[in-house]
Amino acid sequence: MKRVRADLLWLLFLAFVLNLAVIHGRKTPVGGNGGDTIIHMAMIRGIYLGRNPFLDQHYNVYPNWYPFFYHSIIALLAKLTHVSIWNLMIWTPLLFAMLMVASWYLLGQELDEKYGGLLLGALSFLIMGSQLFPNPKALVPVLLPLVYLEILRYIYGRKRRHGVYAGVLLGFMLWTHVGAALPVLTGASLYALLRLKRDKNLLLIPLVAVIIISPYFLNIVLHVQPGATGVVEGNWLRELMLYRTLLRIRPPVWGLALILTALLFAFKRRESRGFWKFIYVSLGAMLLVNLVPSILYSTIGIKIFPSRFAIPLHYTYILLYFYAIRELLRGVGAKKVAVYSISAMLIVYGSFAFIHYNNTNFSSRYTYKPFESLAGNYTRGLLKVSEWVRGNTKRGDYLIGHPYTLEWIAGFTGRPVVAVTYGHGNPFLNMEQRREDIRQFFLNSQERKEIVGKYGIRYIILGPFTERAYNVTADSFSDDFRLVFKWKNFYVLEVVG
């Protein structure tokens, strides 16, 4: 056991050093120059401020369209440590990277007590890029091996508690990201149905997971608004093309060679029972889940956002890489020098791939610059306005402005806004109407009073985008709106009439 613990400690140390080398010196989280990171920051900040997590944190209305397990973790860490959410989003990827390596190590150790932990832990470095962006998907490769670990323990021990543990962990995966966890749930369900006559307790895994995530879906069913599309916004329809799906699910060439090797060994050794059969069934189900959206779109036009379905598929490929390498090592007697050499090569390859991914990622180019210097007076103005809003408004005070500006202000303050940019809106709310209301508010002064009452708006944010898009300034408003803050071409007006 001492050698095993030393292996794990070395893997954790290497994961720490690798991520520290990338993160050290950062002043902005990856994606902190715009996009999903700011959206998630607003969700975190709303929960941090004590708002009901089942509310959409951007709009302070039901339902919340994004599961909030990750957001709750960061909000709780901010409460406990008194570290800013901004800094936590810079540094928590290091923590999650180490947890990810540890999770895969534990699964590998259970699969092969002698060298499995080291080998599978080393293989996890191949997916280190999953920890680059600070968002909920980073928890998926942490939780997935733990789900597999409990399923493995159940299959070989037949103790119901392990089936329940697997279901609980899968439920947490769903609360992290439904799209990334759905293929895993499908695989577990299909395997349970195939084994139903022999072992009904396998149904506990998907059943417990569905029970745990059910409040999320119930919240949506009860509160979906008329006019809501139910479809994730964005220009993503090309992702439904079959060739795009095939590109998304394909492993690298060397990975495909290992997968074919694993399947060959499994066929020769008749690995048709137990954990590996579960993995093969799950992989088949995951492939099907990825293909179905393209089939439905091309045949009857149904649109299902597909790109996140491939996430657990690529992580599960790692298990086949592990199986192939383990069987090849057995052919040479699994000598220590061979195991350590291959593990070292995997770590080096995965580390360089991660560094390359970081250095070439568009968003990473901004991480070592202070946020306020990213776009001159615009980003400085966002911070000045946000500082004033945090210090002079209440948690529930509604803001209106240009959607792009509101996206940032919501992220930095946690205050509810009328709408954010297209592509980031709640698909269960009528986002088209919300953005139209913003347009009418600024372009039609006669509509302002009605829109103020509709949303309970307390403050208006004016800046470069409102002036450019709607040709309005602070002078465009009547005495019903009082100027309470000004910094260069940023203004905050309070509703007084």
C-alpha positions as CSV (number, residue, x, y, z in Angstrom):
1,M,0.0,0.0,0.0
2,K,2.9,2.4,0.6
3,R,4.0,2.1,-3.0
4,V,0.4,2.7,-4.2
5,R,0.1,5.8,-2.0
6,A,3.4,7.1,-3.4
7,D,2.2,6.6,-6.9
8,L,-0.9,8.7,-6.2
9,L,1.1,11.4,-4.4
10,W,3.5,11.7,-7.4
11,L,0.6,11.9,-9.8
12,L,-1.1,14.6,-7.7
13,F,2.2,16.5,-7.4
14,L,2.7,16.4,-11.2
15,A,-0.9,17.5,-11.8
16,F,-0.4,20.4,-9.3
17,V,2.9,21.5,-10.9
18,L,1.4,21.3,-14.4
19,N,-1.6,23.4,-13.6
20,L,0.3,25.8,-11.4
21,A,2.7,26.5,-14.3
22,V,-0.3,27.4,-16.5
23,I,-2.4,29.3,-13.9
24,H,0.4,31.2,-12.1
25,G,0.3,34.8,-13.0
26,R,-3.2,34.8,-14.3
27,K,-5.3,37.9,-13.6
28,T,-8.4,36.9,-15.5
29,P,-10.1,33.4,-15.6
30,V,-10.1,31.7,-19.0
31,G,-13.2,33.0,-20.7
32,G,-13.3,36.0,-18.5
33,N,-13.0,38.2,-21.5
34,G,-16.6,37.3,-22.4
35,G,-18.9,34.3,-23.0
36,D,-19.8,31.3,-20.8
37,T,-17.5,32.2,-17.9
38,I,-19.3,35.5,-17.3
39,I,-22.6,33.7,-17.5
40,H,-21.6,31.2,-14.9
41,M,-20.1,33.9,-12.7
42,A,-23.6,35.6,-12.6
43,M,-25.1,32.3,-11.6
44,I,-22.5,31.8,-8.8
45,R,-22.9,35.3,-7.6
46,G,-26.7,35.1,-7.4
47,I,-26.4,31.9,-5.2
48,Y,-23.7,33.6,-3.2
49,L,-26.0,36.5,-2.4
50,G,-28.6,34.0,-1.1
51,R,-31.0,33.9,-4.0
52,N,-33.1,30.7,-4.4
53,P,-30.9,28.5,-6.8
54,F,-34.1,27.3,-8.6
55,L,-34.5,30.9,-9.9
56,D,-32.7,32.0,-13.0
57,Q,-29.9,34.0,-11.4
58,H,-29.8,36.5,-14.3
59,Y,-33.5,37.3,-14.3
60,N,-34.7,36.4,-10.8
61,V,-37.6,34.4,-12.1
62,Y,-38.3,30.6,-12.4
63,P,-37.1,28.3,-13.8
64,N,-33.3,28.0,-13.6
65,W,-32.3,26.5,-17.0
66,Y,-28.8,25.4,-15.9
67,P,-28.2,22.8,-13.1
68,F,-26.4,24.5,-10.2
69,F,-24.1,22.0,-8.5
70,Y,-20.9,23.7,-9.7
71,H,-22.2,27.1,-9.0
72,S,-23.2,26.2,-5.5
73,I,-19.7,24.7,-4.8
74,I,-18.0,28.0,-5.9
75,A,-20.5,30.1,-4.0
76,L,-19.9,28.0,-0.9
77,L,-16.1,28.2,-1.3
78,A,-16.4,32.0,-1.6
79,K,-18.4,32.1,1.6
80,L,-16.0,29.9,3.5
81,T,-12.7,31.3,2.3
82,H,-13.7,34.9,1.7
83,V,-11.8,34.6,-1.6
84,S,-13.4,36.5,-4.5
85,I,-15.5,34.5,-7.0
86,W,-13.2,36.0,-9.7
87,N,-10.1,34.5,-8.1
88,L,-11.8,31.2,-7.3
89,M,-12.6,30.8,-11.0
90,I,-8.9,31.3,-11.7
91,W,-7.7,28.8,-9.1
92,T,-10.3,26.1,-8.7
93,P,-9.3,24.4,-12.0
94,L,-6.1,23.4,-10.2
95,L,-8.1,21.7,-7.4
96,F,-10.5,20.0,-9.9
97,A,-7.5,18.8,-11.9
98,M,-6.0,17.0,-8.9
99,L,-9.4,15.6,-7.9
100,M,-9.8,14.3,-11.4
101,V,-6.4,12.5,-11.4
102,A,-7.3,11.0,-7.9
103,S,-10.7,9.8,-9.2
104,W,-9.2,8.0,-12.1
105,Y,-6.4,6.6,-10.0
106,L,-9.0,5.1,-7.5
107,L,-10.9,3.4,-10.4
108,G,-7.6,2.0,-11.9
109,Q,-6.6,0.7,-8.5
110,E,-9.8,-1.2,-8.2
111,L,-9.4,-2.6,-11.7
112,D,-5.8,-3.7,-11.2
113,E,-4.5,-3.5,-7.7
114,K,-0.8,-3.8,-8.7
115,Y,-0.4,-1.1,-11.4
116,G,-3.9,0.0,-12.4
117,G,-4.0,3.2,-10.3
118,L,-0.7,4.4,-11.8
119,L,-1.7,3.6,-15.4
120,L,-5.2,5.0,-15.3
121,G,-4.0,8.0,-13.3
122,A,-1.4,8.7,-16.0
123,L,-4.0,8.3,-18.7
124,S,-6.1,11.0,-17.1
125,F,-3.5,13.5,-18.0
126,L,-4.7,13.1,-21.6
127,I,-7.9,14.9,-20.6
128,M,-6.3,17.6,-18.6
129,G,-7.6,20.1,-21.1
130,S,-11.1,19.5,-19.6
131,Q,-9.9,21.7,-16.7
132,L,-8.9,24.7,-18.7
133,F,-12.2,26.6,-18.6
134,P,-13.8,27.3,-15.1
135,N,-17.3,25.9,-15.7
136,P,-19.6,23.0,-14.7
137,K,-18.2,20.6,-17.3
138,A,-14.9,20.5,-15.4
139,L,-16.7,18.4,-12.7
140,V,-17.7,15.7,-15.2
141,P,-14.3,13.9,-15.5
142,V,-14.1,14.1,-11.7
143,L,-17.4,12.4,-11.1
144,L,-17.5,10.0,-14.0
145,P,-14.7,7.6,-12.8
146,L,-16.4,7.6,-9.3
147,V,-19.7,6.5,-10.9
148,Y,-17.8,3.8,-12.7
149,L,-16.0,2.8,-9.5
150,E,-19.2,2.3,-7.6
151,I,-20.8,0.3,-10.6
152,L,-17.6,-1.8,-10.6
153,R,-17.9,-2.5,-6.9
154,Y,-21.6,-3.4,-7.3
155,I,-21.1,-5.7,-10.2
156,Y,-18.4,-7.7,-8.4
157,G,-19.8,-7.4,-4.9
158,R,-23.6,-7.4,-5.5
159,K,-24.0,-5.0,-2.5
160,R,-27.0,-2.7,-3.1
161,R,-25.4,0.2,-1.4
162,H,-22.8,0.5,-4.2
163,G,-25.6,0.7,-6.7
164,V,-27.2,3.5,-4.7
165,Y,-23.8,5.3,-4.4
166,A,-23.4,5.1,-8.2
167,G,-26.9,6.5,-8.7
168,V,-26.2,9.4,-6.2
169,L,-22.9,10.2,-8.0
170,L,-24.7,10.0,-11.4
171,G,-27.4,12.3,-10.0
172,F,-24.7,14.8,-9.1
173,M,-23.3,14.6,-12.6
174,L,-26.7,15.5,-13.9
175,W,-26.9,18.4,-11.5
176,T,-23.5,19.4,-13.0
177,H,-24.4,19.3,-16.6
178,V,-27.4,17.4,-18.0
179,G,-26.2,17.1,-21.5
180,A,-22.8,15.7,-20.5
181,A,-24.4,13.2,-18.0
182,L,-27.3,12.1,-20.2
183,P,-25.3,9.6,-22.3
184,V,-24.0,8.0,-19.0
185,L,-27.5,7.7,-17.7
186,T,-28.6,6.1,-21.0
187,G,-25.7,3.6,-20.8
188,A,-26.5,2.7,-17.2
189,S,-30.2,2.3,-18.1
190,L,-29.6,0.2,-21.1
191,Y,-27.3,-2.2,-19.2
192,A,-29.8,-2.4,-16.4
193,L,-32.6,-3.4,-18.8
194,L,-30.4,-6.0,-20.5
195,R,-29.7,-7.6,-17.2
196,L,-33.1,-7.1,-15.7
197,K,-34.0,-10.8,-15.4
198,R,-30.8,-11.6,-13.7
199,D,-30.3,-8.5,-11.5
200,K,-33.1,-6.1,-10.9
201,N,-31.0,-4.1,-8.5
202,L,-29.1,-2.6,-11.4
203,L,-32.1,-0.4,-12.0
204,L,-31.2,1.4,-8.7
205,I,-28.5,3.2,-10.5
206,P,-30.6,5.1,-13.1
207,L,-33.6,5.3,-10.8
208,V,-31.7,7.0,-8.0
209,A,-30.1,9.4,-10.5
210,V,-33.4,10.3,-12.0
211,I,-35.0,10.9,-8.6
212,I,-32.1,13.2,-7.6
213,I,-32.3,15.3,-10.8
214,S,-36.2,15.3,-10.9
215,P,-36.6,18.7,-9.0
216,Y,-34.7,20.4,-11.8
217,F,-37.0,19.1,-14.5
218,L,-40.1,19.6,-12.4
219,N,-39.1,23.3,-12.0
220,I,-38.9,23.7,-15.7
221,V,-42.2,21.9,-16.4
222,L,-44.0,24.1,-13.8
223,H,-42.5,27.4,-14.9
224,V,-41.8,27.3,-18.6
225,Q,-43.1,30.6,-20.1
226,P,-45.3,30.9,-23.2
227,G,-43.2,31.8,-26.2
228,A,-40.2,30.0,-24.9
229,T,-38.4,28.0,-27.6
230,G,-37.1,25.2,-25.3
231,V,-34.0,25.2,-27.6
232,V,-30.6,26.3,-26.6
233,E,-29.8,29.6,-28.4
234,G,-26.9,30.0,-30.8
235,N,-25.8,29.3,-34.3
236,W,-25.2,25.7,-33.7
237,L,-27.4,23.9,-36.3
238,R,-24.4,22.8,-38.3
239,E,-23.5,20.6,-35.3
240,L,-26.5,18.5,-36.3
241,M,-24.9,17.5,-39.6
242,L,-23.8,13.8,-39.5
243,Y,-20.3,14.6,-40.6
244,R,-20.0,17.0,-37.6
245,T,-21.2,14.3,-35.3
246,L,-18.7,11.8,-36.6
247,L,-15.9,14.3,-36.2
248,R,-17.1,15.0,-32.6
249,I,-17.2,11.4,-31.5
250,R,-14.1,10.0,-33.3
251,P,-11.0,9.3,-31.1
252,P,-7.5,10.2,-32.2
253,V,-5.9,7.8,-34.6
254,W,-3.6,6.3,-31.9
255,G,-6.7,6.1,-29.6
256,L,-8.6,4.2,-32.3
257,A,-5.7,1.8,-32.6
258,L,-5.9,1.2,-28.8
259,I,-9.7,0.8,-28.9
260,L,-9.4,-1.8,-31.6
261,T,-6.7,-3.6,-29.6
262,A,-8.9,-3.6,-26.6
263,L,-11.9,-5.0,-28.5
264,L,-9.6,-7.7,-30.0
265,F,-8.3,-8.7,-26.6
266,A,-11.9,-8.7,-25.1
267,F,-13.1,-10.9,-28.0
268,K,-10.2,-13.4,-27.5
269,R,-10.6,-13.5,-23.7
270,R,-14.4,-13.6,-24.0
271,E,-14.9,-10.5,-21.7
272,S,-18.6,-10.7,-22.1
273,R,-19.6,-10.4,-18.4
274,G,-19.0,-8.0,-15.6
275,F,-17.7,-4.5,-15.6
276,W,-16.2,-4.5,-19.1
277,K,-19.5,-5.7,-20.6
278,F,-21.1,-2.7,-18.9
279,I,-18.5,-0.4,-20.5
280,Y,-19.1,-1.8,-23.9
281,V,-22.8,-1.4,-23.6
282,S,-22.4,2.1,-22.2
283,L,-20.1,3.1,-25.1
284,G,-22.7,1.7,-27.6
285,A,-25.4,3.7,-25.8
286,M,-23.3,6.9,-25.8
287,L,-22.5,6.5,-29.5
288,L,-26.3,6.1,-30.2
289,V,-27.1,9.2,-28.1
290,N,-24.6,11.2,-30.2
291,L,-26.0,10.0,-33.5
292,V,-29.7,10.3,-32.7
293,P,-29.9,14.2,-32.8
294,S,-28.4,14.2,-36.3
295,I,-30.9,11.4,-37.4
296,L,-33.9,13.2,-35.9
297,Y,-32.9,16.5,-37.5
298,S,-32.3,15.1,-41.0
299,T,-35.6,13.1,-40.9
300,I,-38.2,15.1,-39.0
301,G,-36.5,18.4,-38.2
302,I,-36.3,18.1,-34.4
303,K,-33.5,20.2,-33.0
304,I,-31.6,18.9,-30.0
305,F,-28.4,20.6,-28.9
306,P,-25.9,17.7,-29.4
307,S,-22.3,18.8,-28.8
308,R,-22.1,18.1,-25.1
309,F,-23.2,14.5,-25.6
310,A,-19.7,13.6,-26.7
311,I,-18.0,14.7,-23.5
312,P,-18.4,11.4,-21.4
313,L,-17.7,9.3,-24.5
314,H,-14.2,10.6,-24.9
315,Y,-13.5,10.2,-21.2
316,T,-14.8,6.6,-21.3
317,Y,-12.4,5.9,-24.2
318,I,-9.7,6.2,-21.6
319,L,-10.9,2.9,-20.1
320,L,-10.4,1.1,-23.4
321,Y,-7.0,2.6,-23.7
322,F,-6.3,1.3,-20.2
323,Y,-7.6,-2.2,-21.1
324,A,-5.5,-2.4,-24.2
325,I,-2.3,-1.2,-22.5
326,R,-2.8,-3.5,-19.6
327,E,-3.3,-6.5,-21.8
328,L,-0.2,-5.6,-23.9
329,L,1.8,-5.3,-20.7
330,R,0.6,-8.7,-19.5
331,G,2.0,-10.1,-22.7
332,V,5.5,-9.0,-21.6
333,G,5.0,-9.9,-18.0
334,A,3.9,-6.5,-16.8
335,K,7.4,-5.6,-15.6
336,K,7.7,-2.5,-13.4
337,V,10.0,-0.7,-15.8
338,A,7.5,-1.1,-18.7
339,V,4.6,0.2,-16.6
340,Y,6.5,3.2,-15.3
341,S,7.9,4.0,-18.7
342,I,4.5,3.9,-20.4
343,S,3.0,5.9,-17.5
344,A,5.7,8.5,-17.8
345,M,5.2,8.8,-21.6
346,L,1.5,9.3,-21.1
347,I,2.0,12.0,-18.5
348,V,4.6,13.8,-20.6
349,Y,2.4,13.6,-23.7
350,G,-0.7,14.7,-21.8
351,S,1.1,17.6,-20.2
352,F,2.5,19.0,-23.4
353,A,-0.9,18.6,-25.1
354,F,-2.5,20.5,-22.2
355,I,0.1,23.3,-22.4
356,H,-0.3,23.6,-26.1
357,Y,-4.1,23.7,-25.8
358,N,-3.8,26.4,-23.2
359,N,-1.3,28.5,-25.3
360,T,-3.3,28.2,-28.5
361,N,-6.8,28.7,-27.0
362,F,-8.2,32.1,-28.1
363,S,-9.5,32.9,-24.6
364,S,-6.2,32.1,-22.9
365,R,-4.5,35.0,-24.6
366,Y,-6.2,37.3,-22.2
367,T,-5.7,35.5,-18.9
368,Y,-2.5,37.2,-17.9
369,K,-3.9,40.8,-18.4
370,P,-5.9,42.7,-15.8
371,F,-9.5,42.7,-16.9
372,E,-9.8,46.5,-16.8
373,S,-7.0,46.7,-19.5
374,L,-8.7,44.3,-21.9
375,A,-10.8,46.9,-23.7
376,G,-9.6,50.2,-22.2
377,N,-12.3,52.5,-21.0
378,Y,-15.1,50.0,-21.7
379,T,-13.9,47.4,-19.3
380,R,-12.8,50.0,-16.8
381,G,-16.4,51.4,-17.0
382,L,-17.9,48.0,-16.4
383,L,-15.9,47.7,-13.2
384,K,-16.8,51.3,-12.1
385,V,-20.5,50.7,-12.7
386,S,-20.4,47.3,-11.0
387,E,-18.7,48.7,-8.0
388,W,-21.4,51.4,-7.7
389,V,-24.2,48.9,-8.2
390,R,-22.8,46.5,-5.5
391,G,-22.5,49.3,-3.0
392,N,-25.7,51.2,-3.7
393,T,-28.4,48.8,-4.8
394,K,-30.3,45.8,-3.3
395,R,-29.9,42.2,-4.3
396,G,-33.3,42.2,-6.2
397,D,-33.0,45.6,-7.9
398,Y,-33.7,45.1,-11.6
399,L,-31.4,46.6,-14.2
400,I,-32.0,47.4,-17.9
401,G,-29.4,48.3,-20.5
402,H,-27.8,46.8,-23.6
403,P,-27.8,43.0,-23.3
404,Y,-24.0,42.8,-23.8
405,T,-23.4,45.3,-21.0
406,L,-26.0,43.7,-18.8
407,E,-24.2,40.3,-19.2
408,W,-21.1,41.7,-17.6
409,I,-22.9,43.7,-14.9
410,A,-24.9,40.6,-13.9
411,G,-21.6,38.6,-13.6
412,F,-19.9,41.3,-11.5
413,T,-22.9,42.2,-9.2
414,G,-25.5,39.4,-9.2
415,R,-28.3,41.8,-9.8
416,P,-31.1,40.7,-12.0
417,V,-31.3,42.0,-15.6
418,V,-33.9,42.1,-18.3
419,A,-31.8,40.1,-20.8
420,V,-28.3,39.0,-21.8
421,T,-26.8,38.4,-25.3
422,Y,-28.2,36.0,-27.8
423,G,-26.8,32.5,-27.2
424,H,-26.8,32.8,-23.5
425,G,-30.5,33.2,-22.8
426,N,-32.7,30.8,-20.8
427,P,-34.5,28.6,-23.4
428,F,-37.5,28.2,-21.0
429,L,-38.1,32.0,-20.9
430,N,-39.3,34.2,-23.8
431,M,-35.9,35.7,-24.5
432,E,-37.0,37.2,-27.8
433,Q,-39.6,39.2,-26.0
434,R,-37.2,40.3,-23.3
435,R,-34.7,41.6,-25.9
436,E,-37.5,43.3,-27.8
437,D,-38.6,45.0,-24.6
438,I,-35.1,46.4,-24.1
439,R,-35.2,47.7,-27.7
440,Q,-38.6,49.4,-27.2
441,F,-37.5,50.8,-23.9
442,F,-34.7,52.7,-25.4
443,L,-36.3,53.6,-28.8
444,N,-39.8,54.4,-27.7
445,S,-40.1,56.7,-24.7
446,Q,-43.8,56.1,-24.5
447,E,-43.2,52.4,-23.7
448,R,-40.8,53.0,-20.9
449,K,-43.3,53.3,-18.0
450,E,-45.0,50.0,-19.0
451,I,-41.7,48.1,-19.4
452,V,-40.5,49.5,-16.0
453,G,-43.6,48.1,-14.4
454,K,-43.4,44.8,-16.2
455,Y,-40.0,43.9,-14.8
456,G,-39.9,46.2,-11.8
457,I,-36.9,48.0,-13.2
458,R,-35.0,50.2,-10.7
459,Y,-31.9,51.3,-12.6
460,I,-30.9,51.9,-16.2
461,I,-27.3,51.3,-17.4
462,L,-26.2,53.5,-20.2
463,G,-22.9,53.1,-22.0
464,P,-21.2,52.9,-25.4
465,F,-23.4,50.0,-26.6
466,T,-26.7,51.7,-25.7
467,E,-25.6,54.9,-27.5
468,R,-24.4,53.0,-30.6
469,A,-27.4,50.6,-30.8
470,Y,-30.2,52.8,-29.8
471,N,-28.8,56.4,-30.1
472,V,-29.7,57.3,-26.6
473,T,-27.8,59.2,-23.9
474,A,-28.7,60.4,-20.4
475,D,-30.3,63.5,-21.9
476,S,-32.8,61.2,-23.7
477,F,-34.7,60.5,-20.5
478,S,-37.3,62.5,-18.7
479,D,-37.4,63.7,-15.1
480,D,-38.8,60.2,-14.2
481,F,-35.2,59.0,-14.4
482,R,-32.6,60.5,-12.1
483,L,-28.8,60.4,-12.9
484,V,-27.1,58.8,-9.9
485,F,-23.7,57.8,-11.3
486,K,-21.4,58.9,-14.1
487,W,-18.0,57.8,-15.3
488,K,-16.8,58.9,-18.7
489,N,-19.5,57.6,-21.1
490,F,-21.1,55.3,-18.6
491,Y,-24.2,56.4,-16.7
492,V,-26.6,54.9,-14.2
493,L,-30.2,56.3,-14.0
494,E,-32.6,55.6,-11.2
495,V,-36.3,55.2,-11.7
496,V,-38.1,57.9,-9.6
497,G,-41.3,58.5,-11.5
